[in-house]
Structures are given as C-alpha cells and as structure tokens.
Amino acid sequence: MFKTVLQAAITAAVLVAAPLASAHDLKLADFQPPSHFVVGSVYEPFKTSVETATGGEVTVTFYMGGELGPGPSEQYNRTVEGVTDIAFGLPGYTAANFPKTLLTELPGVIDAATGTDHILANMDMLSNEYRRVALLGLWNNAPNLLLSASKPIGTLEDLQGMKIRVPSRNAGLVVEAWGATPVSMPAPEIYNAMQTGVIDGAMIDATALKAFKLGEVTKFVTQGMKTTISSFFLIMNRDALGELTDEQRQAVTEAGRQAARHGHDAWQSTAETVLADFGSTDGKEVITLPAGEAAKFDAGSAPVVERVISEADGSGIEATAFVEALKSN
C-alpha cells in the first residue's frame, strides 16, 4: 500500500515538474528607454506570438534602458556571450562585423517604404555575418534626416565645417562627402552633445525627435536629399535558441520575422507623425530641399556609394550581387 502511494506521488510530481523543466524565459535587452514606442509596437506582439505559439512554455521578459548592461554598441557581444538571450541593436554600431548588412544604408540602395520586405527576402545572403548569433529580424528605419541645433541647412554650403553625429562608418563617409565633419556617437548621447555644442547636429531618423527628446535641442530638420537609411536587428544567442524544441524555435523565428515588419511599420508611421508635430511647433522648422539643392547632395554622395560597394566586392563580400538582389526583389 505504501509503495503504491509512493509511486503515485512520484508520478504526480513528475507530471507537475515536466512543464516547468521545459519552460524558458527569454531575456530581451534594449538600450532604448522603456517609454519607447518599440515596446508596444514590436516587443509586445513578439512576446504574445511566442507565448501563444508555445502554450506559455517559452516566455519573454523585456529589459529596457540598458538594464542588462550599458552601452548600445555592446548589444551584439552581449548576445554572443549570453548576457541576454535576445537583443535589439544597430549593425552600424559594430560596423566591422556587418559590412554587407550596412550596404542597405547607402543612399539609393533600398527604399524606406519597401526596404524591409526586400531585406527579409534576401536575409540568407547575410548568414555569414550572423554566424555567431541567430538573426531573428532585420528592418530599415525611416530615412535619416539632418537635425541642427541652431543653424539652418538649406544648401550644401551650409553644411561646410559643421560637426554632425553619424550612426555608422558609411553614414560618416556620406556626411564627409557633403563637407561636414562626421562624429560617431550612439543615439542616447546625442542630446547632451547637441545641447553643449560638442556637435552642431545629427544624422538620424525623425522618430528620435521624440524617442530621445531631440526635438528639445533641435531647431531645424533638413530633408529631401537621398540619404542613409539605418537598419535595426533583433538577434538571439545561439545556445539559447538551441535549447528550445523544434516547434519552439520555429515559433521564435517566425515571431522575429513578424517583429521586423512591425518594426518597419512603427518607425515609418511614427517618423511621419513626429516630423509633422515638430514642423508645427513654434520656433521649429522642417526644411525640404528644392530639387536643385537636393541634386547637389546626391551628386556628393554618389561616389561614396560606388566606392563602398566596389571596396566590398574587392574584399570578397559580393556586394554588387547583394545590392542587385535588394533592388530586384
């Protein structure tokens, strides 16, 4: 009798423990503030999708504002080393790791409205760059604009000698070709740098006017030229992904692709709204370059685009093939 009761107790304990043993809580790290629109637009749907598809056996917890460690440029290594399971980041912050990915940011390579679909359709061509992590999603942001603290930028000549923050090496080459001095700097540092005069302005998309409160230190925004378009990635630690069952991995992977599309849509719509609000604010101005002036900017950046692609081809990256694939499908 005692043996029967003991066996029943053991069986019950195993049944209770089994779901817990297979449960995984995935840490998702982001350096952006918890108030950022990415939480509701991208992460909440990602979390819901994963948890629903896995019956709650895989959950997702967000760690915003650098809670798992400061430094936006450390997001990639943080994921590789397992400090976090999943991370949001910009390939441009660790440009040496992602030379092919960063071809997407060159002026004219992708269109902001359709770029993400083209990137997702050709992500297999980027597999070598993400061999140390699992690439869940990759999407383009809204076009990068020129934000100025006090000086209006209405002509190419206005940029001469200005110190402009850039998000990556390629963006720096473009800004340099336009006659300004590029300054590499993560987005969270722009506010203080503009406020204190360390930089005169920044190349970044319009969402930053609200997300990083740059509207408070920006007086002019310039648009209308072919410009850089930054990319964002959602990457995952390979060991963490490998610990999941096949079905769970599929759920996370599919949620990652959908997160990329959500991210693209969120950045585009938010950028449009924020820029309109900025332009309607007293003391603020959105400058749209006339065709003739925009052509001067485009003429300045065109040789940079050709050079970067040519140098990438020379290093064995097969850049031309990737760019052509992005433009065709």
PyMOL commands that set and color helices and strands:
alter all, ss='L'
color gray80, all
select helices_A, chain A and resi 2-22+38-53+72-80+91-97+101-105+115-121+123-130+156-159+169-177+187-195+208-211+214-216+238-242+246-279+291-314+319-328
alter helices_A, ss='H'
color red, helices_A
select strands_A, chain A and resi 24-29+58-63+86-89+133-140+144-148+163-166+181-184+201-205+220-223+231-237+285-288
alter strands_A, ss='S'
color yellow, strands_A
deselect
rebuild
show_as cartoon
